[in-house]
Amino acid sequence: MDSPFVSPLFRSLFHRRAHLRLRAGLNGYAQRRNLMGFKLPVAPDSDKNTWQPRSTFLQRDRSDEYERYPMVTAQQLATRTERPKRVKMLVRDFIDDSLYNPNYGYFSKYAVIFSTPHAFNFPALIDESDFQRNLGEAYTAFEDALDAKHPSDIRQLWHTPTELFKPYYGEAISRYLVENYKLSLFPYHDLIIYEMGAGNGTMMGNILDHIRNTDPDVYARTKYRIIEISPSLAELQRIQASQGPHADKIEIVNKSIFDWDTYVPDPCFFLALEVFDNFSHDMIRYDPETERALQGVVMIDKQGDFHEFYTPHLDPVAERFLKIRSRVARPGFQHPLRTPKILRKLREALPFTPNLSKPEFIPTKMMGFFDVLRENFPAHKLLMSDFHALPDAIEGVNAPVVQTRYKRTSIPVSTPFVQQGLFDILFPTDFDVMDDMYKALTGRLTRVMKHEEFLKSWAFLEETETQSGDNPMLNWYKNASVMSSV
């Protein structure tokens, strides 16, 4: 069992002490420091101007700790075997560390991807409810087998469309790749496929099987390369490749795409399927009066509790994202300050009204990924899919779902600042903004469509249709979209 982990898990769920503070030199806020006649605590060195916005409760001021603790990055924490204390970091680094730290990160140590030994026989199922029942039984059997070897109350088990609808989902992707390869590259170039975040390696096998079975000439010129940040998943993918018939066509590169430093001049297809949702984001709040952006910083105290601070001094990455978005994004994108200013002023006059806007989570890592594609894969064609909306998200614009599993039950929480590694932090993608940013940063044209529309174009739908006419592959993931470059 995992008893050493249960206590910190429940402390993360029920004992979070999160404070909102503003940092450094915002003299315009001085008149809003009072709370129902009580002076909020300020740092002993008042020149630093560290303070707490309005809150229902008076909270201990921790500005001294903030000043003393060093600023760290996820990269600096990658060699640590224990979760850090007495440090501060940007929100994107906290999320990166939580999800990808090699020693305690979610994907490195806790995440398990559901799989079945055989595909579901959809034509033999009565309807979608029958599929859900069969899926539930398969889930139970899969986790029972895992518990028989290594019991765990905190196993983070999740599924993907690749696994649920194999091999049909992978075959739809394969048809898209082969058709577009033949239109512009065959026979002058090889079919080179890069897949980022390949999970169990199922998509790789499904695509290569389908190309071999349907187009031997293209198969002879196919190369498949996986870029995988997780050492455990990379090893699983190597095992899959070595045991299959395509070993000579597969290369597994165990590194982060953000550490990629090899120039690839050849035309290639780049698959990013359900990976943008786990790209870390920066957390921004705005002064409703001046509309100035402030960047979130997380301080971790000596007990391991988390405290939010905000600074008006944006780091270059967040500042660049906001500047590019303001220039290239189509009008009307989601923003915390869309409410007219007069209404914001009226709201500010109410007791206990927060001094800052609700948070906005900006996809700075997505921007970095597009930079990598532009600089290192100039002849790429991107195919990505992800969620355009998510239920049960925390408060904020473009806010994530934060959840864990305990004793096989999913538990959502209301903050991203929780025990690192034990929680999935899953973001929706604003496809309009992403599309505009991608075109601006890479110069390539794109097409965006709903997930269902993509599958209607490239899947053989009769293979996943039940006897009633229900098609789970179309009906599931209706909150997902697909973007492709041309």
DAZI-V362690 format. One record per residue. N is the residue number from 1. RES is the residue in one small letter. PHI is phi in radians with two decimals (999 if undefined). BURIAL is # if it has 16 or more other ideal C-beta (glycine too) atoms within 10 Angstrom, else .. D_LAST is the distance of its C-alpha to the last C-alpha in Angstrom with 2 decimals. Layout:
n: <N/N>
res: <RES/RES>
phi: <PHI/PHI>
burial: <BURIAL/BURIAL>
d_last: <D_LAST/D_LAST>
This chain:
n: <1/2/3/4/5/6/7/8/9/10/11/12/13/14/15/16/17/18/19/20/21/22/23/24/25/26/27/28/29/30/31/32/33/34/35/36/37/38/39/40/41/42/43/44/45/46/47/48/49/50/51/52/53/54/55/56/57/58/59/60/61/62/63/64/65/66/67/68/69/70/71/72/73/74/75/76/77/78/79/80/81/82/83/84/85/86/87/88/89/90/91/92/93/94/95/96/97/98/99/100/101/102/103/104/105/106/107/108/109/110/111/112/113/114/115/116/117/118/119/120/121/122/123/124/125/126/127/128/129/130/131/132/133/134/135/136/137/138/139/140/141/142/143/144/145/146/147/148/149/150/151/152/153/154/155/156/157/158/159/160/161/162/163/164/165/166/167/168/169/170/171/172/173/174/175/176/177/178/179/180/181/182/183/184/185/186/187/188/189/190/191/192/193/194/195/196/197/198/199/200/201/202/203/204/205/206/207/208/209/210/211/212/213/214/215/216/217/218/219/220/221/222/223/224/225/226/227/228/229/230/231/232/233/234/235/236/237/238/239/240/241/242/243/244/245/246/247/248/249/250/251/252/253/254/255/256/257/258/259/260/261/262/263/264/265/266/267/268/269/270/271/272/273/274/275/276/277/278/279/280/281/282/283/284/285/286/287/288/289/290/291/292/293/294/295/296/297/298/299/300/301/302/303/304/305/306/307/308/309/310/311/312/313/314/315/316/317/318/319/320/321/322/323/324/325/326/327/328/329/330/331/332/333/334/335/336/337/338/339/340/341/342/343/344/345/346/347/348/349/350/351/352/353/354/355/356/357/358/359/360/361/362/363/364/365/366/367/368/369/370/371/372/373/374/375/376/377/378/379/380/381/382/383/384/385/386/387/388/389/390/391/392/393/394/395/396/397/398/399/400/401/402/403/404/405/406/407/408/409/410/411/412/413/414/415/416/417/418/419/420/421/422/423/424/425/426/427/428/429/430/431/432/433/434/435/436/437/438/439/440/441/442/443/444/445/446/447/448/449/450/451/452/453/454/455/456/457/458/459/460/461/462/463/464/465/466/467/468/469/470/471/472/473/474/475/476/477/478/479/480/481/482/483/484/485/486>
res: <m/d/s/p/f/v/s/p/l/f/r/s/l/f/h/r/r/a/h/l/r/l/r/a/g/l/n/g/y/a/q/r/r/n/l/m/g/f/k/l/p/v/a/p/d/s/d/k/n/t/w/q/p/r/s/t/f/l/q/r/d/r/s/d/e/y/e/r/y/p/m/v/t/a/q/q/l/a/t/r/t/e/r/p/k/r/v/k/m/l/v/r/d/f/i/d/d/s/l/y/n/p/n/y/g/y/f/s/k/y/a/v/i/f/s/t/p/h/a/f/n/f/p/a/l/i/d/e/s/d/f/q/r/n/l/g/e/a/y/t/a/f/e/d/a/l/d/a/k/h/p/s/d/i/r/q/l/w/h/t/p/t/e/l/f/k/p/y/y/g/e/a/i/s/r/y/l/v/e/n/y/k/l/s/l/f/p/y/h/d/l/i/i/y/e/m/g/a/g/n/g/t/m/m/g/n/i/l/d/h/i/r/n/t/d/p/d/v/y/a/r/t/k/y/r/i/i/e/i/s/p/s/l/a/e/l/q/r/i/q/a/s/q/g/p/h/a/d/k/i/e/i/v/n/k/s/i/f/d/w/d/t/y/v/p/d/p/c/f/f/l/a/l/e/v/f/d/n/f/s/h/d/m/i/r/y/d/p/e/t/e/r/a/l/q/g/v/v/m/i/d/k/q/g/d/f/h/e/f/y/t/p/h/l/d/p/v/a/e/r/f/l/k/i/r/s/r/v/a/r/p/g/f/q/h/p/l/r/t/p/k/i/l/r/k/l/r/e/a/l/p/f/t/p/n/l/s/k/p/e/f/i/p/t/k/m/m/g/f/f/d/v/l/r/e/n/f/p/a/h/k/l/l/m/s/d/f/h/a/l/p/d/a/i/e/g/v/n/a/p/v/v/q/t/r/y/k/r/t/s/i/p/v/s/t/p/f/v/q/q/g/l/f/d/i/l/f/p/t/d/f/d/v/m/d/d/m/y/k/a/l/t/g/r/l/t/r/v/m/k/h/e/e/f/l/k/s/w/a/f/l/e/e/t/e/t/q/s/g/d/n/p/m/l/n/w/y/k/n/a/s/v/m/s/s/v>
phi: <999/-2.01/-0.96/-1.07/-1.68/-1.15/-1.06/-1.11/-1.08/-1.29/-1.10/-1.16/-1.34/-2.16/-2.35/-1.37/-1.98/-1.90/-2.09/-1.86/-2.33/-1.99/-1.96/1.16/1.32/-1.83/-1.10/-1.15/-1.65/-1.01/-1.26/-1.96/-1.49/-1.44/-2.21/0.91/1.54/-1.74/-1.41/-1.25/-1.15/-2.15/-1.14/-0.93/-1.59/-1.17/-1.10/-1.31/1.00/-1.59/-2.68/-1.89/-1.16/-0.96/-2.65/-1.14/-2.10/-1.30/-2.14/-1.11/-1.41/-2.13/-1.11/-1.07/-1.09/-1.00/-1.16/-1.37/-1.31/-1.34/-1.45/-2.19/-2.07/-1.07/-1.11/-1.18/-1.48/-1.09/-1.59/-1.37/-1.69/-2.16/-1.10/-1.31/-2.37/0.99/-2.45/-2.39/-2.75/-1.10/-1.02/-1.10/-1.26/-1.08/-1.16/-1.02/-1.11/-1.12/-1.53/-2.16/-0.96/-1.08/-1.83/-2.49/-1.27/-0.98/-1.34/-1.38/-2.16/-2.08/-1.34/-2.26/-1.67/-1.06/-2.63/-2.18/-1.18/-2.37/-1.23/-1.22/-1.59/-1.09/-1.07/-1.51/-1.49/-1.25/-2.78/-1.18/-1.10/-1.13/-1.09/-1.09/-1.14/-1.09/-1.13/-1.06/-1.13/-1.16/-1.06/-1.09/-1.11/-1.09/-1.32/-1.05/-1.12/-1.16/-1.16/-1.10/-1.68/-2.48/-1.07/-2.70/-1.52/-2.07/-1.11/-1.71/-1.72/-2.60/-2.24/-2.32/-1.07/-1.00/-1.36/-1.16/-2.08/-1.24/-1.51/-1.16/-1.14/-1.10/-1.19/-1.11/-1.09/-1.09/-1.07/-1.05/-1.12/-1.14/-1.09/-1.27/-1.12/-1.20/-1.17/-2.29/-2.11/-1.38/-1.79/-1.45/-2.34/-1.27/-1.52/-1.86/-2.04/-1.88/-2.08/-1.79/1.17/-1.57/1.04/-1.37/1.54/-1.19/-1.03/-0.95/-1.16/-1.11/-1.15/-1.17/-1.03/-1.17/-1.12/-1.06/-1.38/-1.93/-2.63/-1.01/-1.13/-1.23/-1.02/-1.07/-1.95/-1.66/-2.26/-2.16/-2.20/-1.87/-1.92/-2.26/-1.37/-1.45/-1.05/-1.20/-1.23/-1.08/-1.16/-1.07/-1.15/-1.11/-1.11/-1.02/-1.15/-1.21/-1.57/-1.78/-1.52/-2.01/-0.98/-1.28/-1.82/-1.99/-2.31/-1.88/-1.94/-1.57/-2.83/-1.32/-1.04/-1.37/-1.79/-1.18/-2.35/-1.79/-1.41/-2.06/-1.35/-1.25/-1.02/-2.69/-1.84/-2.06/-1.69/-2.32/-1.80/0.94/-2.08/-1.07/-1.12/-1.87/-1.25/-1.23/-2.17/-1.55/-1.91/-2.12/-2.16/-2.15/-1.29/-1.07/-1.44/-1.67/1.12/-1.33/-1.46/-2.23/-1.75/-1.35/-2.22/-1.81/-1.81/-1.91/-1.46/-1.22/-1.52/1.55/-1.47/-1.91/-2.42/-1.52/-2.15/-2.33/-2.21/-1.35/-1.59/-1.20/-1.29/-1.03/-1.20/-1.11/-1.09/-1.11/-1.03/-1.10/-1.19/-1.13/-1.06/-1.13/-1.54/-1.97/-1.28/-1.12/-1.05/1.60/-1.13/-1.09/-2.78/-1.12/-1.82/-1.21/-1.14/-0.95/-1.06/-1.11/-1.23/-1.12/-1.12/-1.10/-1.14/-1.09/-1.28/-1.31/-1.07/1.17/-1.22/-1.05/-1.34/-2.00/-1.19/-1.14/-1.25/-2.11/-1.81/-1.79/-1.41/-1.16/-1.20/-1.04/-1.04/-1.10/-1.12/-1.11/-1.08/-1.09/-1.08/-1.13/-1.39/-1.98/-2.27/-1.11/-1.84/-1.34/-2.21/-1.62/-2.25/-2.27/-2.43/-2.98/-1.45/-1.59/-2.68/-2.38/-1.35/1.12/-1.26/-1.29/-1.20/2.32/-1.47/1.02/-1.39/-1.51/-1.56/-2.10/-2.64/-2.35/-2.06/-2.37/0.89/1.22/-2.06/-1.34/-2.22/-1.40/-2.22/-1.86/-2.60/-1.45/-1.67/-2.39/-0.85/-1.09/1.71/-1.61/-2.29/-1.40/-2.09/-2.11/-1.77/-1.34/-2.02/-1.43/-1.15/-1.14/-1.13/-1.06/-1.05/-1.14/-1.16/-1.09/-1.10/-1.20/-1.51/-1.97/1.32/-1.76/-1.46/-2.43/-2.41/-2.03/-2.57/-1.22/-0.96/-1.09/-1.13/-1.06/-1.17/-1.11/-1.41/-2.16/-1.65/-1.54/-1.19/-1.13/-1.28/-2.07/-1.65/-1.50/-1.10/-1.42/1.70/-1.09/-2.26/-1.02/-1.15/-1.46/-1.39/-1.41/1.09/-1.20/-1.61/-2.06/-2.32/-2.27/-2.16/-2.26/-1.82/-2.16>
burial: <././././#/././#/#/././#/#/././#/././#/#/#/#/#/././#/././#/././#/#/./#/././././#/#/./#/././././#/#/#/#/#/#/#/././././#/./#/#/#/./#/#/././#/././#/./#/././#/./././././#/#/././#/#/#/#/#/#/#/#/#/#/#/#/#/#/#/#/./#/#/#/#/#/./#/#/#/#/#/#/#/./././#/./#/././#/././#/./#/#/././#/#/././#/./././#/#/././././././././#/#/#/#/#/#/#/#/#/#/#/#/#/#/#/#/#/#/#/#/#/#/#/#/#/#/#/./#/#/./././#/#/./././#/#/#/#/#/#/#/#/#/#/#/#/#/#/#/#/#/#/#/#/#/#/#/././#/././#/#/./#/#/./#/#/#/#/#/#/#/././#/#/./#/#/#/./#/#/././././#/././#/#/./#/#/#/./#/#/././#/./././#/././#/#/#/#/#/#/#/#/#/#/#/#/#/#/#/#/#/#/#/#/#/#/././././#/#/#/#/#/#/#/#/#/././#/#/#/#/#/#/#/#/././#/././#/#/././#/#/././#/./././#/./././././#/#/#/././././././#/././././././././././#/#/#/./#/#/#/#/#/#/#/#/#/#/#/#/./#/#/./././#/././#/#/#/#/#/#/#/#/#/./#/././#/#/./#/#/#/#/#/#/#/#/#/#/#/././././././#/././#/#/#/#/#/#/#/#/#/#/#/#/#/#/#/#/./#/#/#/#/#/#/././#/#/./#/./#/./#/#/#/#/#/./#/#/././#/#/./././#/#/#/#/./././#/#/#/#/#/./#/#/././#/#/#/#/#/#/.>
d_last: <50.10/48.39/51.28/50.66/47.31/48.50/50.42/47.62/45.28/47.66/48.39/44.68/44.69/47.95/49.11/46.38/47.77/45.00/46.03/44.20/45.31/44.33/44.68/45.88/47.17/46.40/49.75/48.59/48.78/52.46/53.71/51.72/53.12/55.88/55.72/58.47/60.87/60.20/58.82/55.85/56.37/55.11/54.93/58.24/56.70/55.93/54.44/51.30/50.88/49.47/49.98/49.11/47.74/49.69/50.18/52.52/54.02/55.29/53.58/54.60/53.15/51.43/50.59/52.85/50.94/47.65/49.06/50.40/47.48/44.94/41.25/39.22/35.59/34.04/33.76/37.48/38.30/36.45/39.70/41.86/43.26/44.49/42.93/43.72/46.47/47.70/44.33/41.81/38.04/35.05/33.79/30.45/32.59/34.80/31.95/30.48/33.99/34.62/31.60/31.21/34.58/35.42/38.96/38.86/35.25/34.05/31.52/33.80/37.03/36.96/33.79/33.96/31.24/32.74/32.49/34.47/35.75/34.63/32.08/33.39/34.66/33.22/34.90/38.20/37.85/39.55/37.10/34.95/38.17/39.08/35.79/36.49/39.99/38.88/36.31/39.10/41.38/38.79/38.21/41.98/42.48/39.72/41.26/44.79/43.98/42.68/45.79/48.04/46.96/46.22/47.24/45.35/45.58/42.51/39.94/36.50/35.10/31.79/29.41/25.72/24.05/23.50/27.30/28.41/26.45/26.37/25.54/23.85/21.31/20.27/20.23/17.75/15.33/16.33/15.64/12.04/11.72/13.88/12.45/8.92/10.99/13.26/11.00/10.05/12.27/15.46/18.24/17.75/16.40/17.32/15.36/15.61/15.15/16.12/17.48/18.98/22.10/22.67/25.94/28.23/25.83/25.66/21.89/22.09/24.93/23.53/20.28/22.30/25.02/22.79/21.11/24.64/26.16/23.75/22.39/24.75/23.15/19.83/21.98/23.91/20.94/19.62/20.18/19.99/20.57/21.54/21.98/24.79/26.95/29.77/32.33/33.63/30.30/29.39/32.76/32.23/28.93/30.82/33.50/31.08/29.54/33.00/34.40/31.68/30.99/27.83/29.43/28.72/24.94/24.83/25.18/25.96/25.71/27.94/26.91/25.14/21.58/23.19/25.54/22.99/24.11/22.81/20.44/17.88/16.70/15.38/11.81/11.68/10.38/11.86/13.55/15.29/17.16/20.02/20.34/19.53/22.69/24.83/23.51/26.59/26.97/29.45/32.06/32.89/35.76/36.78/40.19/40.53/42.82/41.05/37.51/37.34/34.97/36.67/35.13/36.40/38.31/39.85/43.31/44.65/48.45/51.00/51.07/47.30/46.86/43.97/44.37/41.83/42.24/40.28/40.06/39.11/38.07/34.34/33.05/30.46/27.51/28.31/29.23/25.96/23.97/26.20/25.99/22.21/22.04/24.80/22.94/19.38/19.78/20.32/24.06/25.78/24.23/26.84/29.51/33.11/34.60/33.37/37.04/39.00/41.08/44.38/43.72/42.86/46.17/48.08/46.57/47.46/51.08/51.38/53.01/50.85/47.67/45.26/45.00/41.28/38.41/36.97/34.44/30.76/28.58/25.79/22.95/23.65/22.56/19.06/19.01/20.40/17.76/15.03/17.51/17.74/14.05/14.21/17.58/17.53/14.09/12.64/10.41/9.16/6.30/8.05/9.56/12.56/15.31/18.52/21.33/21.11/24.92/27.77/31.43/34.34/32.59/34.95/35.71/33.19/29.87/26.95/29.81/29.65/31.56/34.09/35.90/37.87/39.57/43.32/45.24/42.24/41.89/38.99/40.27/38.15/39.40/39.06/38.12/35.77/38.79/40.17/41.22/38.51/37.00/38.54/36.07/32.44/30.76/27.77/25.68/23.66/20.27/19.97/16.41/16.80/18.00/15.56/12.56/14.46/15.45/12.14/10.82/14.32/14.66/11.55/10.57/6.81/5.58/5.86/7.78/11.20/13.72/17.04/17.65/19.84/17.37/14.90/17.99/19.25/16.22/16.37/19.91/23.21/24.89/28.38/28.36/28.44/30.58/34.17/37.25/37.27/33.74/32.39/29.07/28.94/25.37/24.33/27.11/26.72/24.07/23.89/23.64/20.23/16.68/13.21/10.11/6.70/3.78/0.00>
